[in-house]
Protein backbone atom coordinates (compact mmCIF):
# COMPACT_ATOMS: atom_id res chain seq x y z
CA UNK A 1 0.00 0.00 0.00
CA UNK A 2 2.40 2.69 -1.22
CA UNK A 3 1.63 6.24 -0.15
CA UNK A 4 2.04 9.44 -2.12
CA UNK A 5 3.36 12.26 0.01
CA UNK A 6 1.35 15.47 0.01
CA UNK A 7 2.71 18.20 -2.28
CA UNK A 8 4.43 21.15 -0.69
CA UNK A 9 2.16 24.12 -0.03
CA UNK A 10 2.91 27.66 1.16
CA UNK A 11 2.40 26.44 4.73
CA UNK A 12 4.69 23.40 4.40
CA UNK A 13 8.23 23.58 5.80
CA UNK A 14 10.78 24.16 3.04
CA UNK A 15 14.07 22.43 3.51
CA UNK A 16 16.05 23.63 0.48
CA UNK A 17 19.32 21.71 0.80
CA UNK A 18 18.70 20.69 4.42
CA UNK A 19 18.68 17.01 5.30
CA UNK A 20 15.49 15.77 7.01
CA UNK A 21 15.87 14.97 10.70
CA UNK A 22 14.11 11.66 10.08
CA UNK A 23 13.70 10.09 6.65
CA UNK A 24 11.57 6.95 6.54
CA UNK A 25 10.99 4.91 3.41
CA UNK A 26 8.91 1.75 2.87
CA UNK A 27 8.90 0.87 6.58
CA UNK A 28 7.07 -2.22 7.80
CA UNK A 29 6.69 -3.60 11.30
CA UNK A 30 5.08 -7.01 11.30
CA UNK A 31 4.48 -9.09 14.42
CA UNK A 32 4.06 -12.84 14.19
CA UNK A 33 5.64 -16.00 12.76
CA UNK A 34 7.95 -15.47 9.77
CA UNK A 35 7.11 -11.76 9.84
CA UNK A 36 9.96 -10.86 7.50
CA UNK A 37 8.24 -12.76 4.66
CA UNK A 38 5.20 -10.44 4.60
CA UNK A 39 6.66 -7.18 3.16
CA UNK A 40 6.88 -7.44 -0.62
CA UNK A 41 4.80 -10.60 -0.79
CA UNK A 42 1.23 -10.98 -2.13
CA UNK A 43 0.11 -11.22 1.51
CA UNK A 44 1.15 -7.58 2.01
CA UNK A 45 -1.94 -6.50 0.07
CA UNK A 46 -4.34 -8.32 2.41
CA UNK A 47 -6.51 -6.51 4.91
CA UNK A 48 -5.49 -6.67 8.57
CA UNK A 49 -8.07 -9.38 9.32
CA UNK A 50 -7.19 -11.46 6.25
CA UNK A 51 -3.46 -11.17 6.95
CA UNK A 52 -3.97 -12.50 10.48
CA UNK A 53 -6.16 -15.33 9.24
CA UNK A 54 -3.75 -16.35 6.47
CA UNK A 55 -0.35 -15.88 8.17
CA UNK A 56 -0.96 -15.34 11.88
CA UNK A 57 0.82 -11.98 11.51
CA UNK A 58 -0.20 -8.44 12.36
CA UNK A 59 1.17 -5.55 10.31
CA UNK A 60 1.35 -2.71 12.84
CA UNK A 61 3.17 -0.44 10.36
CA UNK A 62 2.50 -0.90 6.64
CA UNK A 63 4.78 0.50 3.92
CA UNK A 64 5.16 3.92 5.55
CA UNK A 65 7.25 6.71 3.98
CA UNK A 66 7.68 10.27 5.27
CA UNK A 67 10.22 12.93 6.24
CA UNK A 68 10.40 15.00 9.42
CA UNK A 69 11.92 18.37 8.60
CA UNK A 70 14.23 20.39 10.89
CA UNK A 71 12.34 22.60 13.31
CA UNK A 72 8.84 21.32 12.60
CA UNK A 73 6.22 19.75 14.84
CA UNK A 74 5.26 16.59 12.95
CA UNK A 75 2.11 15.03 14.40
CA UNK A 76 1.24 11.37 13.85
CA UNK A 77 -2.47 10.91 14.52
CA UNK A 78 -4.76 7.92 14.47
CA UNK A 79 -7.21 5.89 16.49
CA UNK A 80 -6.17 3.11 18.84
CA UNK A 81 -4.52 0.33 16.84
CA UNK A 82 -3.56 2.55 13.91
CA UNK A 83 0.18 1.88 14.44
CA UNK A 84 1.26 5.35 15.54
CA UNK A 85 2.92 4.34 18.83
CA UNK A 86 4.69 1.39 17.21
CA UNK A 87 5.95 3.75 14.52
CA UNK A 88 7.47 6.28 16.92
CA UNK A 89 9.30 3.49 18.75
CA UNK A 90 10.69 2.27 15.43
CA UNK A 91 12.33 5.67 14.89
CA UNK A 92 14.93 4.90 17.55
CA UNK A 93 14.67 1.12 17.18
CA UNK A 94 13.11 0.62 20.58
CA UNK A 95 11.03 -1.63 18.34
CA UNK A 96 12.95 -3.15 15.43
CA UNK A 97 11.37 -2.43 12.02
CA UNK A 98 10.78 -5.53 9.92
CA UNK A 99 11.93 -3.84 6.72
CA UNK A 100 12.47 -0.45 5.10
CA UNK A 101 15.00 2.35 5.45
CA UNK A 102 15.36 4.78 8.35
CA UNK A 103 17.78 7.68 8.59
CA UNK A 104 18.45 10.46 11.09
CA UNK A 105 20.32 13.45 9.63
CA UNK A 106 21.23 11.20 6.72
CA UNK A 107 22.77 8.51 8.94
CA UNK A 108 21.45 4.97 8.54
CA UNK A 109 19.73 4.07 11.81
CA UNK A 110 19.26 0.46 10.69
CA UNK A 111 23.05 0.04 10.45
CA UNK A 112 23.76 1.40 13.94
CA UNK A 113 25.38 -0.94 16.46
CA UNK A 114 24.35 -1.01 20.13
CA UNK A 115 26.74 1.77 21.15
CA UNK A 116 25.55 4.07 18.37
CA UNK A 117 21.91 3.35 19.19
CA UNK A 118 22.58 4.14 22.84
CA UNK A 119 24.07 7.47 21.78
CA UNK A 120 21.02 8.15 19.58
CA UNK A 121 18.61 7.56 22.45
CA UNK A 122 20.64 9.41 25.08
CA UNK A 123 21.73 12.46 23.10
CA UNK A 124 19.83 12.92 19.86
CA UNK A 125 16.22 11.78 20.28
CA UNK A 126 14.52 11.98 23.69
CA UNK A 127 11.17 10.30 24.42
CA UNK A 128 8.35 11.80 26.48
CA UNK A 129 5.82 9.11 27.38
CA UNK A 130 2.24 9.16 28.65
CA UNK A 131 3.44 7.43 31.84
CA UNK A 132 6.08 9.67 33.30
CA UNK A 133 8.40 6.98 34.71
CA UNK A 134 9.65 9.31 37.45
CA UNK A 135 11.82 7.94 40.25
CA UNK A 136 9.62 8.22 43.37
CA UNK A 137 12.49 8.47 45.86
CA UNK A 138 14.22 11.32 44.03
CA UNK A 139 13.45 15.02 44.10
CA UNK A 140 12.15 16.95 41.09
CA UNK A 141 15.64 18.32 40.49
CA UNK A 142 17.30 14.90 40.61
CA UNK A 143 14.63 13.37 38.37
CA UNK A 144 15.30 16.05 35.78
CA UNK A 145 19.05 15.46 36.09
CA UNK A 146 18.72 11.68 35.72
CA UNK A 147 19.39 11.57 31.97
CA UNK A 148 22.49 13.70 32.45
CA UNK A 149 23.66 11.34 35.18
CA UNK A 150 23.36 8.41 32.77
CA UNK A 151 25.43 10.40 30.28
CA UNK A 152 28.17 10.67 32.92
CA UNK A 153 27.92 14.39 33.66
CA UNK A 154 29.26 15.50 37.05
CA UNK A 155 26.82 16.15 39.89
CA UNK A 156 27.30 19.91 40.16
CA UNK A 157 27.03 20.44 36.41
CA UNK A 158 23.97 18.27 35.95
CA UNK A 159 22.13 19.86 38.88
CA UNK A 160 22.88 23.31 37.46
CA UNK A 161 21.50 22.20 34.08
CA UNK A 162 18.45 20.67 35.75
CA UNK A 163 17.82 23.94 37.59
CA UNK A 164 17.69 25.74 34.23
CA UNK A 165 15.08 23.24 33.02
CA UNK A 166 13.04 23.71 36.21
CA UNK A 167 12.64 27.37 35.35
CA UNK A 168 12.02 26.69 31.65
CA UNK A 169 9.01 24.43 32.30
CA UNK A 170 7.52 26.46 35.15
CA UNK A 171 8.42 24.32 38.17
CA UNK A 172 10.33 26.94 40.16
CA UNK A 173 9.83 26.38 43.89
CA UNK A 174 9.11 22.68 43.51
CA UNK A 175 12.69 21.48 43.08
CA UNK A 176 12.85 19.51 46.36
CA UNK A 177 9.48 17.83 46.16
CA UNK A 178 9.07 14.15 45.37
CA UNK A 179 6.89 13.04 42.41
CA UNK A 180 4.17 11.83 44.78
CA UNK A 181 3.74 15.40 46.01
CA UNK A 182 3.00 16.74 42.52
CA UNK A 183 -0.14 16.95 40.40
CA UNK A 184 -0.36 15.04 37.12
CA UNK A 185 0.42 18.15 35.12
CA UNK A 186 3.43 18.94 37.29
CA UNK A 187 4.71 15.38 36.91
CA UNK A 188 4.41 15.67 33.14
CA UNK A 189 6.41 18.92 33.28
CA UNK A 190 9.15 17.02 35.13
CA UNK A 191 9.13 14.41 32.36
CA UNK A 192 9.36 17.15 29.73
CA UNK A 193 12.17 18.91 31.59
CA UNK A 194 14.09 15.62 31.90
CA UNK A 195 13.88 15.15 28.13
CA UNK A 196 14.93 18.74 27.44
CA UNK A 197 17.86 18.56 29.86
CA UNK A 198 19.87 16.27 27.57
CA UNK A 199 19.45 18.87 24.80
CA UNK A 200 18.22 16.43 22.14
CA UNK A 201 17.93 17.33 18.51
CA UNK A 202 14.39 15.94 18.41
CA UNK A 203 11.72 15.29 21.04
CA UNK A 204 9.47 12.27 20.53
CA UNK A 205 6.12 12.51 22.36
CA UNK A 206 4.00 9.37 22.67
CA UNK A 207 0.52 10.56 23.70
CA UNK A 208 2.06 12.37 26.67
CA UNK A 209 -1.04 14.25 27.79
CA UNK A 210 -3.84 11.76 27.18
CA UNK A 211 -4.16 10.83 30.88
CA UNK A 212 -4.39 14.44 32.05
CA UNK A 213 -7.53 16.41 32.90
CA UNK A 214 -8.70 18.65 30.02
CA UNK A 215 -7.58 21.93 31.59
CA UNK A 216 -4.16 20.56 32.57
CA UNK A 217 -3.85 18.99 29.13
CA UNK A 218 -4.46 22.36 27.49
CA UNK A 219 -1.83 23.95 29.73
CA UNK A 220 0.71 21.34 28.66
CA UNK A 221 -0.16 21.88 25.00
CA UNK A 222 0.50 25.58 25.53
CA UNK A 223 3.82 24.67 27.12
CA UNK A 224 4.84 22.62 24.08
CA UNK A 225 3.82 25.46 21.75
CA UNK A 226 5.79 27.98 23.82
CA UNK A 227 8.90 25.81 23.92
CA UNK A 228 8.71 25.21 20.20
CA UNK A 229 8.40 28.92 19.45
CA UNK A 230 11.37 29.66 21.72
CA UNK A 231 13.69 26.88 20.57
CA UNK A 232 12.41 25.71 17.15
CA UNK A 233 13.29 22.19 18.28
CA UNK A 234 12.09 19.39 16.04
CA UNK A 235 9.22 17.42 17.57
CA UNK A 236 7.37 14.26 16.61
CA UNK A 237 4.08 14.16 18.50
CA UNK A 238 1.81 11.09 18.68
CA UNK A 239 -1.85 11.62 19.51
CA UNK A 240 -5.32 10.18 18.91
CA UNK A 241 -6.91 13.60 19.52
CA UNK A 242 -7.70 15.60 16.38
CA UNK A 243 -8.02 18.95 18.17
CA UNK A 244 -4.58 18.40 19.75
CA UNK A 245 -3.11 17.49 16.35
CA UNK A 246 -4.56 20.59 14.69
CA UNK A 247 -3.39 22.81 17.52
CA UNK A 248 0.20 21.56 17.67
CA UNK A 249 1.12 20.30 14.24
CA UNK A 250 2.94 22.05 11.42
CA UNK A 251 2.08 18.91 9.48
CA UNK A 252 -0.10 15.95 10.36
CA UNK A 253 0.20 12.34 9.25
CA UNK A 254 -3.08 10.48 9.67
CA UNK A 255 -2.73 6.70 10.03
CA UNK A 256 -5.21 3.84 9.75
CA UNK A 257 -4.52 0.10 10.07
CA UNK A 258 -0.77 0.72 10.03
CA UNK A 259 -0.72 2.77 6.82
CA UNK A 260 -0.76 6.45 5.93
CA UNK A 261 -4.07 7.92 4.84
CA UNK A 262 -2.93 11.52 4.38
CA UNK A 263 -0.01 13.84 5.15
CA UNK A 264 -0.56 17.58 5.12
CA UNK A 265 -0.80 20.81 7.03
CA UNK A 266 -3.80 21.24 9.34
CA UNK A 267 -5.38 23.39 6.64
CA UNK A 268 -4.86 20.69 4.00
CA UNK A 269 -6.26 17.97 6.24
CA UNK A 270 -9.40 19.97 7.07
CA UNK A 271 -9.84 21.76 3.75
CA UNK A 272 -8.87 18.96 1.33
CA UNK A 273 -9.46 15.57 3.02
CA UNK A 274 -7.95 12.73 1.00
CA UNK A 275 -10.90 10.38 1.31
CA UNK A 276 -14.14 9.67 3.14
CA UNK A 277 -12.27 8.40 6.21
CA UNK A 278 -10.47 11.72 6.65
CA UNK A 279 -13.63 13.63 5.78
CA UNK A 280 -15.47 11.85 8.60
CA UNK A 281 -12.53 12.52 10.94
CA UNK A 282 -12.66 16.30 10.39
CA UNK A 283 -16.41 16.66 9.91
CA UNK A 284 -17.00 18.45 13.22
CA UNK A 285 -13.92 20.71 13.08
CA UNK A 286 -14.82 24.43 12.97
CA UNK A 287 -13.37 25.11 9.51
CA UNK A 288 -13.16 28.86 10.07
CA UNK A 289 -10.67 28.33 12.92
CA UNK A 290 -8.29 26.23 10.78
CA UNK A 291 -8.63 27.46 7.20
CA UNK A 292 -6.89 30.68 6.20
CA UNK A 293 -7.64 33.52 3.83
CA UNK A 294 -5.21 31.99 1.35
CA UNK A 295 -7.88 29.42 0.58
CA UNK A 296 -10.75 31.91 0.71
CA UNK A 297 -9.43 34.89 -1.29
CA UNK A 298 -10.56 35.87 -4.75
CA UNK A 299 -8.74 38.11 -7.27
CA UNK A 300 -8.85 41.79 -6.39
CA UNK A 301 -10.70 44.23 -8.60
CA UNK A 302 -8.79 47.35 -9.64
CA UNK A 303 -10.55 49.51 -7.04
CA UNK A 304 -9.92 47.00 -4.20
CA UNK A 305 -6.12 46.78 -4.24
CA UNK A 306 -5.44 49.90 -2.16
CA UNK A 307 -8.35 50.16 0.27
CA UNK A 308 -9.65 48.17 3.21
CA UNK A 309 -7.83 46.35 6.02
CA UNK A 310 -4.74 44.30 5.20
CA UNK A 311 -4.50 40.66 6.32
CA UNK A 312 -1.56 38.27 6.12
CA UNK A 313 -2.06 35.06 4.11
CA UNK A 314 -2.00 33.05 7.34
CA UNK A 315 -4.96 34.89 8.89
CA UNK A 316 -7.71 32.45 9.82
CA UNK A 317 -11.11 32.75 8.21
CA UNK A 318 -12.61 33.41 11.65
CA UNK A 319 -10.37 36.45 12.19
CA UNK A 320 -10.97 37.62 8.63
CA UNK A 321 -14.75 37.50 9.14
CA UNK A 322 -14.32 39.83 12.13
CA UNK A 323 -12.08 42.20 10.13
CA UNK A 324 -14.54 42.36 7.24
CA UNK A 325 -17.45 42.92 9.62
CA UNK A 326 -15.62 45.81 11.30
CA UNK A 327 -14.64 47.49 8.04
CA UNK A 328 -17.94 46.92 6.24
CA UNK A 329 -16.11 45.98 3.04
CA UNK A 330 -13.54 43.59 1.56
CA UNK A 331 -10.16 43.03 3.21
CA UNK A 332 -6.93 42.73 1.25
CA UNK A 333 -4.62 39.73 1.58
CA UNK A 334 -1.13 41.23 1.53
CA UNK A 335 2.28 39.54 1.53
CA UNK A 336 5.53 41.50 1.24
CA UNK A 337 3.64 44.64 0.27
CA UNK A 338 1.89 42.89 -2.63
CA UNK A 339 -1.86 42.39 -2.75
CA UNK A 340 -2.51 38.70 -3.43
CA UNK A 341 -6.30 38.99 -3.45
CA UNK A 342 -9.26 40.06 -1.36
CA UNK A 343 -11.80 38.43 0.92
CA UNK A 344 -15.36 39.52 1.56
CA UNK A 345 -18.35 38.08 3.42
CA UNK A 346 -19.43 35.94 0.46
CA UNK A 347 -16.15 34.13 -0.16
CA UNK A 348 -15.39 33.73 3.56
CA UNK A 349 -18.75 32.18 4.36
CA UNK A 350 -18.57 29.98 1.26
CA UNK A 351 -15.23 28.57 2.42
CA UNK A 352 -16.77 27.78 5.80
CA UNK A 353 -19.48 25.92 3.85
CA UNK A 354 -16.86 23.94 1.94
CA UNK A 355 -16.13 25.95 -1.22
CA UNK A 356 -12.85 27.61 -2.09
CA UNK A 357 -12.49 31.26 -3.08
CA UNK A 358 -12.79 30.67 -6.85
CA UNK A 359 -15.89 28.52 -6.40
CA UNK A 360 -17.35 31.19 -4.13
CA UNK A 361 -16.72 33.91 -6.72
CA UNK A 362 -18.49 31.84 -9.38
CA UNK A 363 -21.42 31.01 -7.11
MARTORKE-334194 format. One line per field, with one value per residue (C-alpha): residue in three letters; residue number from 1; x, y negated, z negated. Coordinates in steps of 0.1 Angstrom, whole numbers, plus 5000, padded with zeros to 4 digits. Each point is the difference from the previous one (the first is absolute). Layout:
residuo	(ala;...)
num	(NUM;...)
east	(X;...)
north	(Y;...)
up	(Z;...)
//
This chain:
residuo	(unk;unk;unk;unk;unk;unk;unk;unk;unk;unk;unk;unk;unk;unk;unk;unk;unk;unk;unk;unk;unk;unk;unk;unk;unk;unk;unk;unk;unk;unk;unk;unk;unk;unk;unk;unk;unk;unk;unk;unk;unk;unk;unk;unk;unk;unk;unk;unk;unk;unk;unk;unk;unk;unk;unk;unk;unk;unk;unk;unk;unk;unk;unk;unk;unk;unk;unk;unk;unk;unk;unk;unk;unk;unk;unk;unk;unk;unk;unk;unk;unk;unk;unk;unk;unk;unk;unk;unk;unk;unk;unk;unk;unk;unk;unk;unk;unk;unk;unk;unk;unk;unk;unk;unk;unk;unk;unk;unk;unk;unk;unk;unk;unk;unk;unk;unk;unk;unk;unk;unk;unk;unk;unk;unk;unk;unk;unk;unk;unk;unk;unk;unk;unk;unk;unk;unk;unk;unk;unk;unk;unk;unk;unk;unk;unk;unk;unk;unk;unk;unk;unk;unk;unk;unk;unk;unk;unk;unk;unk;unk;unk;unk;unk;unk;unk;unk;unk;unk;unk;unk;unk;unk;unk;unk;unk;unk;unk;unk;unk;unk;unk;unk;unk;unk;unk;unk;unk;unk;unk;unk;unk;unk;unk;unk;unk;unk;unk;unk;unk;unk;unk;unk;unk;unk;unk;unk;unk;unk;unk;unk;unk;unk;unk;unk;unk;unk;unk;unk;unk;unk;unk;unk;unk;unk;unk;unk;unk;unk;unk;unk;unk;unk;unk;unk;unk;unk;unk;unk;unk;unk;unk;unk;unk;unk;unk;unk;unk;unk;unk;unk;unk;unk;unk;unk;unk;unk;unk;unk;unk;unk;unk;unk;unk;unk;unk;unk;unk;unk;unk;unk;unk;unk;unk;unk;unk;unk;unk;unk;unk;unk;unk;unk;unk;unk;unk;unk;unk;unk;unk;unk;unk;unk;unk;unk;unk;unk;unk;unk;unk;unk;unk;unk;unk;unk;unk;unk;unk;unk;unk;unk;unk;unk;unk;unk;unk;unk;unk;unk;unk;unk;unk;unk;unk;unk;unk;unk;unk;unk;unk;unk;unk;unk;unk;unk;unk;unk;unk;unk;unk;unk;unk;unk;unk;unk;unk;unk;unk;unk;unk;unk;unk;unk;unk;unk;unk;unk;unk;unk;unk;unk;unk;unk;unk)
num	(1;2;3;4;5;6;7;8;9;10;11;12;13;14;15;16;17;18;19;20;21;22;23;24;25;26;27;28;29;30;31;32;33;34;35;36;37;38;39;40;41;42;43;44;45;46;47;48;49;50;51;52;53;54;55;56;57;58;59;60;61;62;63;64;65;66;67;68;69;70;71;72;73;74;75;76;77;78;79;80;81;82;83;84;85;86;87;88;89;90;91;92;93;94;95;96;97;98;99;100;101;102;103;104;105;106;107;108;109;110;111;112;113;114;115;116;117;118;119;120;121;122;123;124;125;126;127;128;129;130;131;132;133;134;135;136;137;138;139;140;141;142;143;144;145;146;147;148;149;150;151;152;153;154;155;156;157;158;159;160;161;162;163;164;165;166;167;168;169;170;171;172;173;174;175;176;177;178;179;180;181;182;183;184;185;186;187;188;189;190;191;192;193;194;195;196;197;198;199;200;201;202;203;204;205;206;207;208;209;210;211;212;213;214;215;216;217;218;219;220;221;222;223;224;225;226;227;228;229;230;231;232;233;234;235;236;237;238;239;240;241;242;243;244;245;246;247;248;249;250;251;252;253;254;255;256;257;258;259;260;261;262;263;264;265;266;267;268;269;270;271;272;273;274;275;276;277;278;279;280;281;282;283;284;285;286;287;288;289;290;291;292;293;294;295;296;297;298;299;300;301;302;303;304;305;306;307;308;309;310;311;312;313;314;315;316;317;318;319;320;321;322;323;324;325;326;327;328;329;330;331;332;333;334;335;336;337;338;339;340;341;342;343;344;345;346;347;348;349;350;351;352;353;354;355;356;357;358;359;360;361;362;363)
east	(5000;5024;4992;5004;5014;4979;5014;5017;4978;5007;4995;5023;5035;5026;5033;5019;5033;4994;5000;4968;5004;4982;4996;4979;4994;4979;5000;4982;4996;4984;4994;4996;5015;5023;4992;5029;4982;4970;5015;5002;4979;4964;4989;5011;4969;4976;4978;5010;4974;5009;5037;4995;4978;5025;5033;4994;5018;4990;5014;5002;5018;4993;5023;5004;5020;5005;5025;5002;5015;5023;4981;4965;4974;4991;4968;4991;4963;4977;4976;5010;5017;5009;5038;5011;5016;5018;5012;5016;5018;5014;5016;5026;4998;4984;4979;5020;4984;4994;5011;5006;5025;5004;5024;5006;5019;5009;5016;4986;4983;4996;5037;5008;5016;4989;5024;4989;4963;5007;5015;4969;4976;5020;5011;4981;4964;4983;4967;4972;4974;4964;5012;5027;5023;5013;5021;4978;5029;5017;4992;4987;5035;5017;4973;5007;5038;4996;5007;5031;5012;4997;5020;5028;4997;5014;4975;5005;4997;4970;4981;5008;4986;4970;4993;4999;4974;4979;4996;4994;4970;4985;5009;5019;4995;4993;5036;5002;4966;4996;4978;4973;4995;4993;4969;4997;5008;5030;5013;4997;5020;5027;5000;5003;5028;5019;4998;5010;5030;5020;4996;4987;4997;4965;4973;4978;4966;4979;4965;5016;4969;4972;4996;4998;4969;4988;5011;5034;5004;4993;5027;5025;4991;5007;5033;5010;4990;5020;5031;4998;4997;5030;5023;4987;5009;4988;4971;4982;4967;4977;4963;4966;4984;4992;4997;5034;5015;4985;5012;5036;5009;5018;4992;4978;5003;4967;5004;4975;5007;5037;5001;4999;4967;5012;5029;4994;4998;4970;4984;5005;4986;4969;4996;5009;4994;5016;4970;4968;5018;5018;4969;4981;5030;4998;4963;4994;5031;4991;5014;5002;5025;5024;4997;5017;4993;5024;4973;4972;5013;4988;5019;4998;4982;5019;4983;5006;5038;5007;4971;4986;5019;5031;5002;5029;4995;5001;4970;4973;4966;4985;5022;4994;4962;5005;5022;4976;4971;5018;5010;4967;5018;5026;5033;5033;5023;5035;5034;5032;4981;4983;4962;4994;4962;4970;4975;4964;4971;4989;5032;5008;4966;5002;5034;4984;4973;5026;5008;5033;5003;4997;4969;4986;5006;4982;4971)
north	(5000;4973;4965;4968;4971;4968;4973;4970;4971;4964;5013;5030;4998;4994;5018;4988;5019;5010;5037;5012;5008;5033;5016;5032;5020;5032;5008;5031;5014;5034;5021;5037;5032;4995;4963;4991;5019;4976;4968;5002;5032;5004;5002;4964;4989;5018;4982;5002;5027;5021;4997;5013;5028;5010;4996;4994;4967;4964;4971;4972;4977;5005;4986;4966;4972;4964;4974;4979;4966;4980;4978;5013;5016;5031;5016;5036;5005;5030;5020;5028;5028;4977;5007;4966;5010;5029;4976;4975;5028;5012;4966;5008;5038;5005;5022;5016;4992;5031;4983;4967;4971;4976;4971;4972;4971;5022;5027;5035;5009;5036;5005;4986;5023;5001;4972;4977;5007;4993;4966;4993;5006;4982;4969;4996;5011;4998;5017;4985;5027;4999;5018;4977;5027;4977;5014;4997;4997;4972;4963;4980;4987;5034;5015;4974;5005;5038;5001;4979;5024;5029;4980;4997;4963;4989;4994;4962;4995;5021;4984;4966;5011;5015;4968;4982;5025;4995;4963;5007;5023;4979;5022;4974;5005;5037;5012;5020;5017;5037;5011;5012;4964;4987;4997;5020;4969;4992;5035;4997;4968;5019;5026;4972;4983;5033;5005;4964;5001;5023;4974;5025;4991;5014;5006;5030;4998;5031;4988;4982;4981;5025;5010;4964;4980;4978;4967;5013;5016;4966;4984;5027;4994;4963;5009;5021;4971;4975;5022;5006;4963;4992;5028;5012;5035;5028;5020;5031;5001;5031;4995;5014;4966;4980;4966;5006;5009;4969;4978;5012;5013;4982;5032;5029;5037;5018;5038;5029;5037;4994;4979;4964;4985;4964;4977;4962;4968;4996;4978;5027;5027;4980;4982;5028;5034;5029;5023;5007;5013;4967;4981;5018;4993;4962;4996;4982;4978;4963;4993;4962;5006;5021;4987;4968;4972;5015;5026;4975;4970;4990;4978;4963;4976;4968;4979;5025;5002;4969;4997;5020;5018;5021;5036;5024;5032;5021;4981;5025;4996;4994;4970;4988;5001;4977;4976;4998;4995;4971;4983;5006;5009;5024;5006;5003;5030;4985;5017;4980;4969;5017;5005;5037;4997;4989;5017;4989;5014;5022;5018;5004;5015;5022;5014;5008;5019;5020;4980;4983;4963;5006;5022;4973;4973;5021;5008)
up	(5000;5012;4989;5020;4979;5000;5023;4984;4993;4988;4965;5003;4986;5028;4995;5030;4997;4964;4991;4983;4963;5006;5035;5001;5031;5005;4963;4988;4965;5000;4969;5002;5014;5030;5000;5023;5028;5001;5014;5038;5002;5013;4964;4995;5019;4977;4975;4963;4993;5031;4993;4964;5013;5027;4983;4963;5004;4991;5021;4975;5024;5038;5027;4983;5016;4987;4991;4968;5008;4977;4976;5007;4978;5018;4986;5005;4994;5000;4980;4977;5020;5029;4995;4989;4967;5016;5027;4976;4982;5033;5005;4973;5004;4966;5023;5029;5034;5021;5032;5016;4997;4971;4997;4975;5015;5029;4978;5004;4967;5011;5002;4966;4974;4964;4990;5027;4992;4964;5010;5022;4971;4974;5020;5032;4996;4966;4993;4979;4991;4987;4969;4985;4986;4973;4971;4969;4975;5019;4999;5030;5006;4999;5022;5026;4997;5004;5037;4996;4972;5024;5025;4974;4992;4966;4972;4997;5038;5004;4971;5014;5034;4983;4982;5034;5012;4968;5009;5036;4994;4972;4969;4980;4963;5004;5004;4967;5002;5008;5030;4976;4988;5035;5021;5033;5020;4978;5004;5038;4998;4982;5027;5027;4981;4997;5038;5007;4975;5023;5028;5027;5036;5001;4974;5005;4981;4997;4990;4970;4989;5006;4963;4988;4992;5029;4984;4990;5035;5016;4978;5010;5037;4995;4984;5030;5024;4979;4999;5037;5007;4978;5011;5034;4989;5023;4984;5010;4981;4998;4992;5006;4994;5031;4982;4984;5034;5017;4972;4998;5035;5028;5019;4991;5012;4995;4997;5003;4996;5001;5032;5009;5011;5004;4993;5000;4981;4977;5027;5026;4978;4991;5034;5024;4983;5020;4997;4982;4969;4995;5009;4972;4977;5005;5005;4967;5001;5001;5035;4994;4972;5021;5036;5010;5024;5025;5007;4999;5020;5035;5025;4991;5022;5010;4974;4972;5000;4980;4975;4971;4972;5008;4989;5002;5020;4968;4984;4991;5016;4966;4994;5036;4995;4970;5020;5029;4976;4983;5033;5018;5032;5014;4984;5020;4996;5001;5000;5003;5009;5029;5002;5006;5000;4980;4977;4993;4982;5029;5007;4962;4992;5031;4989;4966;5019;5020;5031;5009;5010;5038;4995;4977;5026;5027;4977)
//
